Amino acid sequence: MRRANIGVAMGRSGTDIAREASDLVLSDDNLRPSSAVSRKPIAYRNIRNVVYLLVAAGLAEVLTVGVAVIAGLPLPLLPVQLLWLNL
């Protein structure tokens, strides 16, 4: 364990020597898959929806400002408003 990049020891069933030599000690010896594995599709879907929202909002902002510039109108959105919309 001392020569490894990182040493991992079990908290309850591991020996004292292994726990002292390791960099990371697992406090729970239960190695069943966590609930995070079952939530992976939900997290992926949420990230995908956020990306779609940001792309759609950015495209709308670019089109709004671009049409105003081409038409010779004053800018419809101030830079601070654009930053606020991206929040």
C-alpha positions as CSV (number, residue, x, y, z in Angstrom):
1,M,0.0,0.0,0.0
2,R,2.9,2.4,0.7
3,R,4.1,2.2,-3.0
4,A,0.7,2.5,-4.5
5,N,-0.6,5.8,-5.9
6,I,-3.5,5.6,-3.4
7,G,-4.1,3.0,-0.8
8,V,-7.7,2.0,0.2
9,A,-8.6,0.0,3.3
10,M,-11.8,-1.3,4.7
11,G,-13.0,0.5,7.8
12,R,-14.5,-2.2,10.0
13,S,-13.0,-5.4,8.6
14,G,-9.6,-4.1,7.6
15,T,-6.6,-4.5,9.8
16,D,-5.1,-1.6,11.8
17,I,-1.9,-1.7,9.8
18,A,-3.8,-1.4,6.5
19,R,-5.8,1.5,7.8
20,E,-2.7,3.3,9.0
21,A,-0.8,2.8,5.7
22,S,-3.7,3.7,3.4
23,D,-4.7,7.2,2.2
24,L,-8.4,6.4,2.1
25,V,-10.3,4.4,4.6
26,L,-13.8,3.3,3.8
27,S,-16.0,3.8,6.8
28,D,-18.7,1.5,5.6
29,D,-17.8,-2.1,4.5
30,N,-21.0,-2.4,2.4
31,L,-20.0,-2.4,-1.2
32,R,-23.5,-2.8,-2.8
33,P,-24.2,-0.5,-5.7
34,S,-25.5,2.8,-4.5
35,S,-28.7,4.5,-5.4
36,A,-26.7,6.8,-7.6
37,V,-26.4,4.0,-10.2
38,S,-30.1,3.8,-10.5
39,R,-30.5,7.6,-10.8
40,K,-28.0,7.9,-13.7
41,P,-30.7,8.1,-16.4
42,I,-32.5,10.8,-14.5
43,A,-29.4,12.9,-14.1
44,Y,-28.5,12.5,-17.8
45,R,-32.0,13.6,-18.8
46,N,-31.8,16.7,-16.5
47,I,-28.4,17.7,-17.9
48,R,-29.6,17.2,-21.5
49,N,-32.7,19.4,-20.7
50,V,-30.5,22.2,-19.3
51,V,-28.3,22.1,-22.3
52,Y,-31.3,22.3,-24.6
53,L,-32.6,25.3,-22.6
54,L,-29.3,27.1,-22.7
55,V,-28.9,26.6,-26.5
56,A,-32.5,27.7,-27.2
57,A,-32.1,30.8,-25.0
58,G,-28.7,31.7,-26.5
59,L,-30.1,31.3,-30.0
60,A,-33.0,33.5,-29.2
61,E,-30.7,36.1,-27.8
62,V,-28.5,36.1,-30.8
63,L,-31.4,36.3,-33.3
64,T,-33.0,39.1,-31.3
65,V,-29.9,41.2,-31.3
66,G,-28.9,40.2,-34.8
67,V,-32.3,41.3,-36.3
68,A,-32.1,44.6,-34.4
69,V,-28.6,45.3,-35.7
70,I,-29.6,44.4,-39.3
71,A,-32.8,46.5,-39.1
72,G,-30.8,49.5,-37.7
73,L,-32.8,49.6,-34.5
74,P,-31.3,50.2,-31.1
75,L,-30.3,47.1,-29.1
76,P,-33.4,45.5,-27.6
77,L,-31.4,44.0,-24.7
78,L,-28.6,45.5,-22.7
79,P,-25.5,43.4,-21.9
80,V,-26.6,43.2,-18.2
81,Q,-30.0,41.8,-19.4
82,L,-28.3,39.2,-21.5
83,L,-26.3,38.1,-18.5
84,W,-29.4,37.9,-16.4
85,L,-31.2,35.8,-19.0
86,N,-28.3,33.3,-18.9
87,L,-28.6,32.9,-15.2
